[in-house]
Amino acid sequence: MASPAIRDFAYDENRNELTVTFSTGRTYVYLLVPPGIFAAFNAAASKGSYHNAHIRDRYPFRKVGTERATGTSASLRDALRRSAGK
């Protein structure tokens, strides 16, 4: 399942929703995705390429959220303090 672009994905058969979490931490839920499209996505050697060619810009979606990398907030806070001379 490893993909440089896609960290994780799940499909809700009852709702025809495909949830994709990208390596950036952004998560999108694609709506009205037919089971056959999910099956092909699941079987694709390159999930990122399949997503770009067959899912992105073809199905309505909603953005769920963004994960922050551990330590990002602290690092940013420290950099701001240094630039302010604190």
C-alpha positions in Angstrom: 0.0 0.0 0.0 3.0 2.3 0.3 2.9 5.3 -1.9 5.0 8.4 -1.9 1.9 10.6 -2.3 -0.8 8.7 -0.4 -0.4 7.6 3.2 -3.7 5.8 3.7 -7.2 5.3 2.3 -10.5 3.8 3.1 -13.8 3.1 1.3 -17.3 3.2 2.8 -19.4 0.9 0.6 -22.7 2.0 2.1 -22.0 5.7 1.3 -19.7 5.3 -1.8 -17.2 7.5 -0.1 -13.4 7.2 -0.6 -11.3 8.8 2.1 -7.7 9.5 1.1 -5.0 10.8 3.4 -2.0 12.2 1.6 1.6 12.2 2.8 1.2 15.9 3.5 -1.4 15.0 6.2 -4.3 16.4 4.3 -7.4 14.2 4.2 -10.2 14.4 1.6 -13.4 12.5 1.3 -14.5 11.9 -2.3 -18.2 11.4 -2.7 -20.2 9.2 -5.1 -17.2 7.0 -5.9 -18.4 3.8 -7.6 -17.2 0.5 -6.1 -15.4 -0.3 -9.4 -13.3 2.8 -9.2 -12.3 2.0 -5.6 -11.4 -1.6 -6.6 -9.2 -0.3 -9.4 -7.6 2.3 -7.1 -7.0 -0.3 -4.5 -5.4 -2.6 -7.1 -3.3 0.1 -8.8 0.4 -0.2 -8.6 0.7 3.6 -8.2 -2.1 5.0 -6.0 -1.0 8.6 -6.7 -1.1 8.2 -10.5 -4.5 6.4 -10.4 -5.9 9.1 -8.1 -4.7 11.9 -10.4 -6.1 10.2 -13.5 -9.4 8.8 -12.3 -10.5 10.4 -9.0 -9.2 14.0 -8.6 -11.3 16.6 -10.4 -13.9 13.8 -11.2 -15.8 13.4 -8.0 -17.1 16.0 -5.5 -15.1 16.1 -2.3 -14.7 17.6 1.1 -11.5 18.4 3.0 -11.5 16.8 6.4 -8.4 18.2 8.0 -4.7 18.5 8.2 -2.3 16.7 10.6 0.7 18.6 11.8 4.0 16.9 12.0 5.2 16.3 15.6 7.2 19.3 16.7 6.2 21.6 13.9 4.4 24.0 16.3 7.2 24.1 18.7 9.8 24.7 15.9 7.8 27.5 14.5 7.3 29.0 17.9 11.0 28.8 18.6 11.9 30.4 15.2 9.5 33.3 15.9 11.0 33.9 19.4 14.5 33.9 17.9 13.5 36.4 15.2 11.9 38.6 17.8 15.0 38.5 19.9 13.4 36.6 22.9 
